[in-house]
């Protein structure tokens, strides 16, 4: 069995930012499980994906660092 890790981030990036990990929450956004932390009053910032579907890792909307709206609030 071969393990595959899909990512758009360069391998030299620090994946274990202590502050980002401690503030991140597991959320479901448009049917995709992901980790995000509060960014401002209306948005979360994606810190990582929690999915086995490689298609989700290729989506610009779901890249780490992208902002997503908080549920119940418009953009």
N, C-alpha and C positions, 0 to 999 in steps of 0.2 A: 504494500500500500504506500502511495506517495502522498505526502502532505503538500498542499499548495497554498501559498499566502499571496492573495491579490491586494495590491496597494498602488496608489499613484504617488506615494511619497518616496523620496530617495532613501536608500538603505542607511545612509549616514545620519538621518534625522533622529533626534532624541524622542523616542515614542513614550518614554516614561516621565513626562513632566509631572512632578509630584502635585503641584497645585491644580493642574487640569484634571488629573485623575481623581483627586479628592472631591472636586466640585461637580464632576460629570454624573449624569443621571441616565438610566436606560429608558429610552422613549421609543414609541412607535410612530413614525412619520410616513404617511402615504403607504402604509403596509410594510415598511422596512424598519426593523429594529436597529437602533443606533444609540450611541452615547453622545450626549450634548451637555453643555454647561450654560447657565444663564449669561447672556451677553449685555442686554439692556432691558428696558421695560417691556419691549414687544418681541424680542427675539432670543433664540438659543443659538449657540455656535456649536457645530458638529465637531466632536473630538475623535470619533471613530465609528466604524460600522460593526454590527453584530449580526452578520448574515453569511450564509454560505453560497449565495447566488452571485456569480462573478459579474453579472450585468449591473448590479447595484454599485459595484466599485468603479464602473466606468461612467456613471452618471455625474455630470458636472454639478447638479443640484445637491448631491450627497457627498461631495468631497470634504475631507476634514478642513475646517476653517470656514466653511460656508454657513451662512445665517439662515435659519428657518423661523417662521413665525410661531409665537406661542399660541397654543390652541385657544380659540375663542376671540382672538384679536386679528384684525385685518392688517395687511401690509402697509 
